[in-house]
Amino acid sequence: MGWFDPAWAIMSFMVAGVATIVASLMGWVEVNQQVVEVNWLNTRDHVGPMPLTLWAIVIQNIYTTIPTFMLLFLAGLQGIPGELYEAAHIDGANKWQQHWNITIPQLAPVTFVVVTFSIIGTLQMFDQVALLGSAAPLESRITLAYYVYHNAFPPGGTPQIGMASAAALVLAFITLAVVYLQKIFGVKEKADG
C-alpha cells in the first residue's frame, strides 16, 4: 500500500473520528477536575501561556481538521503530472529542487483552499467550545461564534438578542473580509488560450 492509496485517506478519517472523541474527553476531564479526578494528569491551570481549556480546543481542532486537509493535499499531489518530475530529473534537479520548484507551486491552489478553510473554520469555531460546556470558565473558552450563542441563549439569564445579532454581523463581516482578501491576494488562475 503506497502513500497515494485511497486507504490512507479512509484511515486518516477514522483516526480523526476516534481522536476527536478522545481529545474531547481529555479536555473535559482536564478542565472539570471536580467531577473526575485523574491523578496522572498535570492539574495546573495553565500549561505555558495558554489556559488548559484553550489547549484542549487546539488539540481537538488539530485532530479534526488535519485529516481533511491531508486528503486535500493528497488529491493535489495526485494531480501533479509525473512528466514534470521526469523532466526536472533529466535536467539534473535534485529532490529538493523538484519539491521547491514543482511540488510547492503546483500545490498553491490546494494550499489556498486549505488556508481559506482554516481561517473561516477558526472564525466560526463553536462546537469544540460548546463541548466543554460549563466545565471551564467562559473567559477561557470564548470565541466569536460562541459569544453569539452565549448572548442569544444564556444559561439561566435574559437573552441579549441585540448583542448576539451585532456579534453575528461582526463575525459575518470579518469572514467576508477574510475571504475577499484571500481572493485578492490568493492564487491567480491562468487564462486559457
C-alpha positions as CSV (number, residue, x, y, z in Angstrom):
1,M,0.0,0.0,0.0
2,G,1.6,3.3,-1.1
3,W,1.2,6.8,0.2
4,F,-1.2,7.7,-2.6
5,D,-3.6,4.8,-1.9
6,P,-7.1,5.9,-1.0
7,A,-7.0,3.6,2.0
8,W,-4.7,6.1,3.7
9,A,-7.5,8.7,3.3
10,I,-10.0,6.4,4.9
11,M,-7.7,5.6,7.8
12,S,-7.0,9.2,8.4
13,F,-10.7,10.0,8.7
14,M,-11.1,7.0,11.1
15,V,-8.2,8.2,13.2
16,A,-9.8,11.7,13.2
17,G,-13.1,10.4,14.5
18,V,-11.5,8.5,17.3
19,A,-9.1,11.2,18.1
20,T,-11.9,13.8,18.3
21,I,-13.7,11.8,20.9
22,V,-10.5,11.2,22.9
23,A,-9.5,14.9,22.7
24,S,-13.0,16.0,23.8
25,L,-12.9,13.7,26.8
26,M,-9.4,14.7,27.7
27,G,-10.3,18.3,27.5
28,W,-13.4,17.8,29.5
29,V,-11.7,15.8,32.2
30,E,-8.8,18.2,32.4
31,V,-11.0,21.3,33.0
32,N,-13.6,19.6,35.1
33,Q,-11.5,18.2,37.9
34,Q,-14.3,18.3,40.5
35,V,-16.2,15.6,38.6
36,V,-13.4,13.2,37.6
37,E,-10.0,13.0,39.3
38,V,-7.2,11.6,37.2
39,N,-4.1,11.7,39.3
40,W,-1.5,11.3,36.5
41,L,-2.7,14.4,34.6
42,N,-1.0,17.6,35.3
43,T,-3.6,19.7,37.2
44,R,-2.1,23.2,36.8
45,D,-4.5,25.8,35.4
46,H,-2.1,26.8,32.7
47,V,0.4,24.9,30.5
48,G,2.7,27.6,29.2
49,P,1.0,30.9,28.3
50,M,-2.4,29.3,27.5
51,P,-5.2,28.0,29.8
52,L,-5.8,24.3,29.7
53,T,-9.2,24.8,28.0
54,L,-7.5,26.5,25.0
55,W,-5.1,23.6,24.8
56,A,-8.0,21.2,24.8
57,I,-9.7,23.2,22.0
58,V,-6.4,23.4,20.0
59,I,-5.7,19.7,20.2
60,Q,-9.3,18.8,19.3
61,N,-9.2,21.2,16.4
62,I,-5.9,19.8,15.1
63,Y,-7.2,16.3,15.3
64,T,-10.4,17.1,13.4
65,T,-9.0,19.3,10.6
66,I,-5.6,17.7,9.8
67,P,-7.0,14.6,8.1
68,T,-9.3,16.6,5.9
69,F,-6.5,18.9,4.8
70,M,-4.2,15.9,4.3
71,L,-6.9,14.4,2.0
72,L,-7.0,17.7,0.0
73,F,-3.2,17.8,-0.3
74,L,-3.2,14.1,-1.3
75,A,-5.6,14.9,-4.1
76,G,-3.4,17.9,-5.1
77,L,-0.3,15.7,-5.1
78,Q,-2.1,13.1,-7.3
79,G,-3.0,15.9,-9.8
80,I,0.7,16.8,-10.4
81,P,1.8,15.3,-13.7
82,G,4.7,12.9,-13.3
83,E,6.2,14.2,-16.5
84,L,7.2,17.4,-14.7
85,Y,9.4,15.4,-12.2
86,E,10.8,13.3,-15.0
87,A,11.8,16.4,-17.0
88,A,13.3,18.0,-13.9
89,H,15.3,14.8,-13.2
90,I,16.6,14.8,-16.7
91,D,17.6,18.5,-16.3
92,G,19.6,17.5,-13.3
93,A,17.3,18.8,-10.5
94,N,17.7,17.1,-7.1
95,K,14.7,16.1,-4.9
96,W,14.8,19.4,-3.0
97,Q,14.8,21.5,-6.2
98,Q,11.9,19.3,-7.6
99,H,10.0,19.9,-4.4
100,W,10.7,23.6,-4.3
101,N,10.1,24.3,-8.0
102,I,7.4,21.8,-8.9
103,T,5.5,20.4,-5.9
104,I,5.0,23.7,-3.9
105,P,3.9,25.8,-6.9
106,Q,1.6,23.0,-8.2
107,L,0.0,22.8,-4.7
108,A,-0.6,26.5,-4.5
109,P,-4.3,26.2,-5.3
110,V,-4.8,23.5,-2.7
111,T,-2.9,25.5,-0.2
112,F,-5.1,28.5,-0.9
113,V,-8.2,26.4,-0.2
114,V,-6.8,24.9,3.0
115,V,-5.8,28.3,4.3
116,T,-9.2,29.7,3.5
117,F,-11.0,26.8,5.2
118,S,-8.7,27.1,8.2
119,I,-9.3,30.8,8.7
120,I,-13.1,30.5,8.2
121,G,-13.2,27.5,10.5
122,T,-11.3,29.3,13.2
123,L,-13.5,32.3,13.0
124,Q,-16.7,30.2,13.2
125,M,-15.4,27.7,15.8
126,F,-18.3,26.7,18.0
127,D,-18.6,23.0,18.6
128,Q,-15.3,22.5,20.2
129,V,-16.0,25.3,22.7
130,A,-19.6,24.1,23.3
131,L,-18.4,20.6,24.1
132,L,-16.6,21.9,27.1
133,G,-19.9,23.4,28.3
134,S,-19.8,24.8,31.8
135,A,-16.7,22.8,32.7
136,A,-14.5,25.7,32.1
137,P,-14.7,29.4,32.8
138,L,-16.4,31.4,30.0
139,E,-13.4,33.8,29.7
140,S,-11.0,30.9,28.9
141,R,-13.1,29.4,26.1
142,I,-14.8,32.3,24.3
143,T,-14.9,32.6,20.6
144,L,-16.9,35.0,18.5
145,A,-19.4,32.3,17.4
146,Y,-19.7,31.0,21.0
147,Y,-20.2,34.6,22.1
148,V,-23.2,34.9,19.8
149,Y,-24.7,31.7,21.2
150,H,-24.0,32.6,24.8
151,N,-25.7,36.0,24.4
152,A,-28.7,34.6,22.4
153,F,-29.2,31.6,24.8
154,P,-27.6,32.5,28.2
155,P,-27.9,29.7,30.8
156,G,-30.4,31.0,33.3
157,G,-30.3,34.6,32.1
158,T,-32.1,37.0,29.9
159,P,-31.3,36.7,26.2
160,Q,-29.5,39.7,24.7
161,I,-30.6,39.3,21.2
162,G,-29.3,42.7,20.1
163,M,-25.8,41.9,21.3
164,A,-25.9,38.5,19.7
165,S,-27.1,39.9,16.4
166,A,-24.4,42.6,16.4
167,A,-21.7,40.0,17.2
168,A,-23.1,37.7,14.4
169,L,-22.9,40.6,11.9
170,V,-19.3,41.3,13.0
171,L,-18.5,37.7,12.5
172,A,-20.1,37.7,9.1
173,F,-18.2,40.8,8.0
174,I,-14.9,39.5,9.3
175,T,-15.5,36.2,7.4
176,L,-16.4,38.1,4.2
177,A,-13.4,40.4,4.6
178,V,-11.0,37.4,5.0
179,V,-12.5,35.6,2.0
180,Y,-12.2,38.8,-0.1
181,L,-8.6,39.3,1.0
182,Q,-7.8,35.7,0.2
183,K,-9.4,36.1,-3.2
184,I,-7.4,39.3,-3.9
185,F,-4.0,38.0,-2.7
186,G,-4.6,34.3,-3.4
187,V,-3.7,32.1,-6.3
188,K,-4.4,33.7,-9.7
189,E,-6.0,31.4,-12.2
190,K,-4.3,31.3,-15.6
191,A,-6.5,32.2,-18.6
192,D,-6.8,29.6,-21.3
193,G,-5.7,30.4,-24.8
